Amino acid sequence: MARLSFTKMADQIPTEADAYEYLEKLRWPSGTPTCPHCGHKGANFIRPRNGDHTTRTTSRGAQTARRLWQCKGCRYQFSAMTGTIFHGSKISLRTWLFVLFEMCASKNGMAAREIERKYGVAPKTAWFMAHRIREAMKRDAPGSLIGTIVADETWVGGEPKYRHRRPGEVARRGSGTDKTPVVALIDAGTGEARSAVLPNVDSTTLRKAMLQADVDIDHSVLWTDEAAYYTHLGRRFLAHETVNHSEYEYVNDRGATTNLAEGYFAQFKRSLDGTHHHVSREHLPRYLTEFDFRYTTSAMSDERRMARLVGQAEGRRLSYKRVKG
């Protein structure tokens, strides 16, 4: 199969009606629509009364390309957008699919300002679209991480000397820094990434993050650096291997390394610095979700990654009020 590119995708969906058919193929690859209301498989396509197979007239007299289906079980009418992150959006589905593809294919992600500039939408609309897509990127029925787990932490935020501060405020460094701590957990066998924002870094918060990420501590091996807070935590694992970075050791004599987690952070910080420029602590978890998704699916083609994302989009509706808190 030829590799999907942006231009090939644009050729496949030149109109809004084509975009609906394209989304239907991604959401229902078997060809049988599933009702988002009752879960019944099987529905009848509702043909437009005006006889045009590409557009229909709404009750208010407007023209729309939305393709409607009626469930054979509960008789509920729905489209491929119903119950997904696209539900209720006034942005064209064609635009949604283009942005979705670019966020799946771009290694550094896509900034809201870039969406605004390329697709001619309002700044708030672009920002909300990106967060709705990140909501769909959350892990779907993740299961346990078991095997060899690589763990490392970093601090996200600009250098204190370059930050805008209130009069009299002193830049904090070291253990008293006001940067945001983040931990990354990488399964060395499958390449799956699960990261989290921490209130602070100690053995208690790290263990809580591992439990929330569903790490099977009793049946896994932990690879970390020699930070003191991993020492106590490592005793709970089957084994705990460390690398001594202070002695410029990056792989110990038993093959343990933290390079996977460090590579994850390197790509994440390049994106924050070069693409997004600034991410607040409040919304940082969603950006981590985005990078977890792309890191975990890095072996997939862009087309398969996009199909997987659409498959996770159902039941992930997100309101603007909820995002703004």
Protein Blocks (a to p, Z undefined) as FASTA:
>chain_A
ZZddfklmmmmmmbfklmmmmmmmmmmmnopacdfklopacddddddfklpakbccdfko
pacfbdcdddfklopacdfknopaknopabdfklmmmmmmmmmmpmnbpafklmmmmnop
afklmmmmmmmmmmmmpcehkbpaedjdddddddedddfklpccdehiacdehjlbcbdc
ddddddfknopacddddfbdcfklmmmmmmmnopafklcccdddfbfklmmmmmmpmbdc
dddfknopabdfkopafklmmmmmmmmmmmmmmmnopacfklmmmmmmmmmmmmmmmmpc
fklmmmmmmmmmgopaccfklmnZZ
